[in-house]
Amino acid sequence: MLRVLEVLKVRVLKVLPVLMVLGVSMAQTPAPQPRDGVITGQVVDAASGKPVGAAIVQTGGGAPLGGRTGGGSVPPPRILTGSDGRFLFRDLPLGGFTIVVTKGGYSEGASGRRVVGGPSQPVVLTAAQRTADVTVRIWKNAAITGAVVDEAGEPVVALQVRAARRTITGGRRRFVPSGAAVTTDDRGMYRLSGLPPGDYLIATSQPPLSASTSAFADARTGRSGGAELASVLGPPGTVNGIQVGEAQLMIGRGGAIPPPPVRGRMQIYPPIFYPSALAPAQAMTIALAAGEERIGVDLQLQPVATVRVTGTLMGPSGPAGLVALRLVPTGVEEIASEVLAPVSVSDAAGAFTFAAVPQGRYSLRGSSRIVTGPPRGGDAYDLAWLNLPIAVSGDDVDGVLAVMRPSLHITARLEFEGAPPRPTELPQVRFVGAPFSLESDDNLPSGTGGFTGGTGGQGFTLGGYAPGK
């Protein structure tokens, strides 16, 4: 009998640990979350306050709607508002939900948003507050129409017109392209639609592109850098070439065909701003209200005489071939340089030619990759940059020597701050891109800066930047 009891005791002891593990596992299983939250609301026109029907309402950027079913999450439902603009979300878990509203002809609205493109605020459901009612504003888009004529008052056909909307970036006022560019019809008329309310500049055509014949020949032969030139030129058939001495002036689709030369000088129609300004500072800003249809925004082109600018581009190790260059007018940092800056490309020997440049003060800018060695876990290259002031007056500017400089770097290291004991080894950190907001009028093109490698210990380096803040 004693022997039997001992055997039973051992068997019971073997079972107890299993029961204890099961008990822990069961204790760690969270209780199902209640799904009794409700969000109701109404979509209204931001200008008139009237309800907006046929608007699509959904949640985004907040807690998920629905749990896991079939191995995947339930997608957020999309609701179409009725004529009263009302919507209803039911069976929601607790958490934060951002209500997003879209409709054709309107700028996107979101819960808590008070201005176009402004920040949104989530709608929070808690155990104490399981219901919420919100009003979401959306803004009806506006439009601008007008005509473009030349110096004789004749309509300009198939000319590109674009709108640039005022924004604040890094505390500075900037005008950025808004929507797609349009072209004038056979009456010289244009219509820019789908514009959010705001302040706009209206500009015509694109700046001219020119390059020496040798640069085009180098690109056709498939030499290194030809792909970059091809990207600047655009797809075949989208540009027309005019021979100007040893160079070609390319008129892209939507550009204005130049008038005949005057006293041996090439004339062009440079980009202008409404009503007939050559620079944004002299342009008239158009303030558009939500849903407004502004008519009579007419522009008149005026030809200007130009001169030639030629030179040689040198990199850190010799002539820099097939590099895209821009002559950016000084004092126009409030608008993107691609709207105003004439473009050229150096040939394999580094020679470049701007065939038609209006008088003024410019900065010759460009950037190029520099191979620094064999790849080590990624592309091993640095960047060279150029920012050279050039004054263009009544005579050709020849023999410019433009020397590119290596890009600048920011080197830093991690330090420990806090109560002792200090860790014997700080965590390994990998920065993807720049963890700072670097802004400069002369900054290299977007995406060129970023992490380039460690400096030993806990240091790191950010590279690929021109001088600036």
SULPE-V546197 format. One record per backbone hydrogen bond with DSSP energy under -1.0 kcal/mol. CO is the residue of the C=O (numbers start at 1). NH is the residue of the N-H. E is the energy in kcal/mol with one decimal. If there is no record, write none. Layout:
co/nh/e
CO/NH/E
CO/NH/E
This chain:
co/nh/e
1/5/-1.9
2/6/-2.0
3/7/-1.9
4/8/-2.3
5/9/-2.2
6/10/-2.0
7/11/-2.1
8/12/-2.3
9/13/-2.2
10/14/-1.8
11/15/-1.2
12/16/-1.9
15/19/-1.8
16/20/-2.3
17/21/-2.3
18/22/-2.3
19/23/-2.1
20/24/-2.2
21/25/-2.7
22/26/-2.7
23/27/-2.1
24/28/-1.6
37/92/-2.2
38/132/-1.5
39/89/-3.0
40/134/-2.1
41/87/-2.0
42/136/-2.5
43/52/-2.5
44/138/-1.9
45/49/-2.7
50/45/-2.9
55/81/-2.3
56/102/-2.2
57/79/-2.9
58/100/-3.3
67/74/-1.3
69/72/-1.6
72/69/-2.8
79/57/-3.0
81/54/-2.1
82/85/-1.8
85/43/-2.4
87/41/-1.7
89/39/-2.6
92/37/-2.7
95/125/-2.9
96/63/-3.6
97/123/-4.0
98/60/-2.8
99/111/-1.9
100/58/-2.2
101/109/-2.3
102/56/-2.6
103/106/-2.0
105/141/-2.8
109/101/-2.8
110/113/-2.1
111/121/-3.6
115/118/-2.2
123/97/-2.3
125/95/-1.7
129/126/-2.4
130/38/-2.4
132/40/-2.9
134/42/-1.7
136/44/-2.4
138/46/-2.9
139/107/-3.3
140/291/-1.7
142/195/-2.4
143/294/-2.7
144/192/-3.2
145/297/-2.3
146/190/-2.4
147/299/-2.6
148/156/-2.4
149/301/-2.9
150/153/-1.9
154/150/-2.4
159/184/-1.8
160/205/-3.9
161/182/-2.6
162/203/-2.3
163/178/-2.7
164/201/-2.3
165/176/-2.4
167/174/-3.0
169/172/-1.8
172/169/-2.7
174/167/-3.6
175/336/-1.0
176/165/-2.8
182/161/-3.2
184/158/-1.5
185/188/-2.1
188/148/-2.1
189/185/-2.2
190/146/-1.7
192/144/-2.5
195/142/-3.8
198/288/-3.3
199/166/-2.7
200/286/-2.7
201/164/-2.5
202/274/-2.2
203/162/-2.6
208/343/-2.4
209/250/-3.8
211/248/-2.6
212/216/-1.5
213/217/-2.1
214/218/-2.5
215/219/-1.8
216/220/-2.0
217/221/-1.6
218/223/-1.5
219/222/-1.2
223/226/-2.4
225/229/-1.6
226/230/-2.5
227/231/-1.9
228/232/-1.5
229/233/-2.4
230/234/-1.9
235/238/-1.5
238/253/-1.6
240/251/-3.6
242/249/-3.2
244/247/-1.8
246/213/-2.2
247/244/-3.1
248/211/-1.6
249/242/-2.2
250/209/-1.3
251/240/-2.0
252/255/-2.4
254/160/-3.4
262/265/-1.9
265/262/-2.1
266/306/-2.1
268/304/-2.2
272/204/-1.7
273/277/-2.8
274/284/-2.9
275/300/-1.2
277/273/-3.1
279/282/-1.2
280/283/-1.2
286/200/-2.4
288/198/-1.3
289/292/-2.0
292/143/-2.3
294/145/-2.7
296/298/-1.7
299/149/-2.2
304/268/-1.8
307/357/-2.3
308/397/-3.0
309/354/-3.3
310/400/-2.1
311/352/-2.4
312/402/-2.6
313/320/-2.5
314/404/-3.4
315/318/-1.2
318/315/-4.1
323/346/-1.7
325/344/-2.2
326/365/-2.8
328/363/-1.9
332/335/-1.7
334/175/-3.2
336/339/-1.7
337/340/-1.0
337/341/-3.0
342/327/-2.2
343/210/-2.5
344/325/-3.1
346/322/-1.2
347/350/-2.1
350/313/-3.1
351/347/-2.4
352/311/-1.8
354/309/-2.3
357/307/-2.0
360/392/-3.0
361/330/-2.2
362/390/-2.6
363/328/-2.6
364/388/-2.2
365/326/-2.4
366/386/-1.9
368/384/-2.9
370/382/-3.6
380/372/-1.6
382/370/-3.2
383/407/-3.1
384/368/-2.0
385/405/-3.0
386/366/-1.3
388/364/-3.2
390/362/-3.0
392/360/-2.4
397/310/-2.6
400/312/-2.8
402/314/-3.2
405/385/-3.1
408/465/-1.5
410/462/-2.8
412/460/-2.5
439/469/-1.2
440/443/-1.3
445/448/-1.7
450/463/-2.9
453/461/-1.2
456/459/-1.9
458/414/-1.2
460/412/-2.4
461/452/-2.1
462/410/-3.0
463/450/-2.0
465/408/-3.5
